[in-house]
């Protein structure tokens, strides 16, 4: 999709995944951090060798997810960087929840269509590189998750 779809569609899909994984908390590295911390505590309490070996594997999953998430809205161009940073700032204002914060979040949200269009306009020169990087990141993510699963199935 990254190589052939219209730039606006590519940016919409990447941003959608970024919001789902990084901001909406539907998985990704935030969940893996919690799970890694759980494994650390479980290994300390049980002295289980498999759990001890699982902890660095869980950290590898965190790292793989972080790398993948950074590629969804990469900081490779000023337009993509501003888009990513605006989403993150908007999320912080939404989480604050005060009336003033929600007004600020709404202002940032009003800018997002223009920022997405700017990012899409600069996508073409980086399509191949982004596609290759995403494929590599997904392979690393799957391999790290598989290694963790293989260790945990022995517990």
C-alpha positions in Angstrom: 0.0 0.0 0.0 2.8 2.5 0.9 4.3 2.1 -2.6 1.2 2.4 -4.7 -1.8 3.9 -3.0 -2.6 7.6 -3.2 -0.5 9.6 -0.8 -3.5 10.8 1.1 -4.7 7.2 1.7 -1.3 6.1 2.8 -1.0 9.0 5.3 -4.6 8.3 6.6 -3.8 4.6 7.2 -0.5 5.3 8.9 -1.9 8.0 11.1 -4.9 5.8 11.9 -2.6 3.0 13.1 -0.4 5.5 15.0 -3.5 6.8 16.8 -4.8 3.3 17.6 -1.5 1.9 18.8 0.2 4.8 20.4 -2.5 7.2 21.6 -5.6 5.0 22.0 -3.8 2.4 23.9 -4.9 -0.7 21.9 -1.7 -2.5 22.3 1.8 -1.8 21.1 4.7 -0.9 23.3 2.6 0.5 26.2 1.0 -2.9 26.8 4.4 -4.6 26.3 6.0 -2.3 29.0 3.3 -3.4 31.4 3.8 -7.0 30.5 7.6 -6.8 30.8 7.2 -5.3 34.3 4.8 -8.1 35.2 7.3 -10.6 34.0 10.1 -9.0 36.1 7.9 -9.2 39.2 6.8 -12.7 38.5 10.4 -13.9 37.9 11.6 -12.3 41.1 8.8 -13.9 43.1 8.9 -17.4 41.6 12.6 -17.7 40.7 11.4 -19.4 37.4 14.2 -19.6 34.9 11.9 -19.2 31.9 10.4 -16.1 33.4 13.9 -14.6 34.0 14.8 -15.4 30.3 11.5 -13.9 29.2 12.2 -10.4 30.7 14.9 -9.4 28.1 12.7 -10.9 25.4 9.8 -8.8 26.5 12.1 -5.7 26.4 13.0 -6.7 22.8 9.3 -6.6 22.1 9.0 -3.1 23.6 11.9 -1.9 21.5 10.4 -3.5 18.3 7.1 -1.9 18.9 8.7 1.5 19.6 10.6 1.2 16.3 7.5 0.3 14.4 5.4 3.1 15.9 8.0 5.7 15.0 7.7 4.6 11.4 4.0 5.1 11.3 4.4 8.9 11.4 8.1 9.1 10.8 10.2 12.2 11.6 11.8 12.1 8.2 10.3 15.4 7.0 9.2 18.6 8.7 5.6 17.9 7.7 5.5 14.4 9.1 7.3 15.6 12.3 4.8 18.4 12.8 1.9 16.0 12.2 3.2 13.5 14.7 3.9 16.1 17.3 0.5 17.8 16.9 -1.2 14.4 17.5 0.8 13.8 20.6 0.2 17.4 21.9 -3.5 17.1 21.2 -3.6 13.8 23.1 -2.0 15.4 26.1 -4.6 18.2 26.2 -7.4 15.7 25.8 -6.0 13.7 28.7 -5.8 16.9 30.8 -9.6 17.2 30.4 -10.0 20.8 31.7 -12.2 23.1 29.7 -9.2 25.2 28.6 -7.3 22.0 27.6 -10.2 20.8 25.5 -10.3 24.1 23.7 -6.6 23.8 22.9 -7.1 20.2 21.8 -9.9 21.3 19.5 -7.7 24.0 17.9 -5.0 21.4 17.3 -7.6 19.0 15.9 -8.7 21.6 13.4 -5.2 21.8 12.1 -4.9 18.0 11.5 -6.5 17.8 8.0 -4.0 20.4 6.7 -1.1 18.7 8.4 -2.1 15.4 6.9 -2.3 16.9 3.4 1.2 18.5 3.9 2.6 15.1 4.9 0.9 13.4 2.0 2.4 16.0 -0.4 5.9 15.1 0.7 5.4 11.3 0.7 6.5 10.4 -2.8 10.3 10.7 -2.4 10.3 8.5 0.7 7.8 5.8 -0.4 10.3 3.1 -1.1 12.4 3.8 2.0 9.3 3.9 4.2 7.9 0.7 2.8 11.2 -1.2 3.3 11.6 0.2 6.8 8.0 -0.8 7.7 8.5 -4.3 6.4 11.7 -4.7 8.3 10.1 -3.3 11.5 7.2 -5.7 11.2 9.5 -8.7 10.7 11.5 -7.6 13.8 8.3 -7.2 15.8 7.0 -10.6 14.8 10.3 -12.3 15.5 10.6 -10.7 18.9 7.0 -11.6 19.8 7.6 -15.2 18.6 10.7 -15.5 20.7 8.9 -14.3 23.8 6.0 -16.6 23.2 8.3 -19.6 22.7 10.0 -18.9 26.0 6.7 -18.4 27.9 5.1 -21.5 26.6 7.7 -23.4 28.7 6.4 -21.8 31.9 
